[in-house]
């Protein structure tokens, strides 16, 4: 089901991919690397389907699995992007601020600083940026 999900995602079938990933994850699969791969595929499929709040939560969950900045930061950046798409400016800002504060010397954190500035500019008036 994992490979099927990957193939469906590549062929622009996020509905089928999501079903395949969820089927894979519902089984007692012992390999943590493969489970993480399926969880990441699930997050991408949710984002492709426009289910941005759920995708953001999935990316945030993925970010909590690792302590390596080169893995955590891209997952958090994806979560922030999805929060923006969902119109949740406050949550996006919180995510980007967290990256900048926790990883101040990481090169990938520079992107979070730029996104934070962008969110502050783009947040609709009346919205909590």
N, C-alpha and C positions, 0 to 999 in steps of 0.2 A: 504493500500500500504506500510505502514511503516513496519508492521510485515512481509509482503511478502518479502520486501527488505532484512530484517534481515535473514529470512529463506534462501533466495537465496544466500546471502553472505556466510552463514554457510555451504551451500552445494556446495561451490566453483563455483558459477555461478555469477561472478561479472557483466557481461553484463546485465543479468536480474535484478540483485539487483540495479544497477545504474538506469535502466529505472524505477523501482518501486520507488526508492527514489525521482527521479526527478518528477515523477507523483504526489507523495505525496506533494512535495514542491511547485508544480505548483498550488495547491489548496490553498485557503485562510484558513489556519489552524491557529487558535488562540493560541494554547498551545505552548509557547516558548520552553519548555523542549523537547517536541516531535519534534519540528522543528530542534532543535540543534542535537537531536539524528539522524534525517534524514540527516542532513548536515554532521555529522560525518560518517555515513554509506556511503554517497556519496564520501567522501574523501577516505575512505578505498577501496571502489570499484574502484575508479580511480587509486589508487596505485596498486591494484591487477591486473588491466588491463595494467599496465606499462605506464600509462599516468601521468608520474611523475611530470611534471611542473604544470599540472592542479591540481593534488592531493596536491602538495605543497601549491598552492594558496588557496585551500579549507581549508587545515589545518591552514594556516595563518589567514584566515577569522574567523575560529573557535576560534583561540587564541585571536582575537580582541573582542570577545563577552563577555569574562569573565575577571575579575581582580584577580581571585583566582589563586595563583601560582601553586597549585596542579592540576589545569585544564589547565592553560596557558602553563606551561612548557612542559608537554607531547605533546600538540598540536604543539608547536614550534619545539620540537625534531623531531616529525614526518615530519614537513615541511622541516627541515634541511636534514633529511634522504632522502626525495624525491628530494630535490635540488641536493644532491650528486648523486643519481641514474640518474638524468637528465644531469649530468656532469656540473652543474652550481656551481662550487666550490666557487666562490666569494659570491654568495647568501647564500650558506650553511655556509660559514665562518661568514658572517654578522649575520645570525640567531643565531648561537652558541655564538658569541661574545655578542650579545644583551642579551641573557639569562644570561650569566655570569655577565654582567655589571648591569642588572636590578635586578637580584635576587642573590646577592653574598653570602647570608647566607642560602639560601634554599638548603636542601640536594639534591634535584633533579637537581640543577644547576651544581653539580659536574660532572654529566654525560655530560653536555654540554661542560665543560672544557676539558674532555677527548676526546670528538668528535672534538672539535676545534683543539686539538693537532694532532689527526688522519688526519683531513682534510689537515692540513698544511704539514703533511708527505706524504699523498697520492696524492695530487693534481698533475696532470701531469706536467712535465717540460714545461715551457712556459705558463701554465695556471695561472691565478691570483688566488692564494690560499685564 
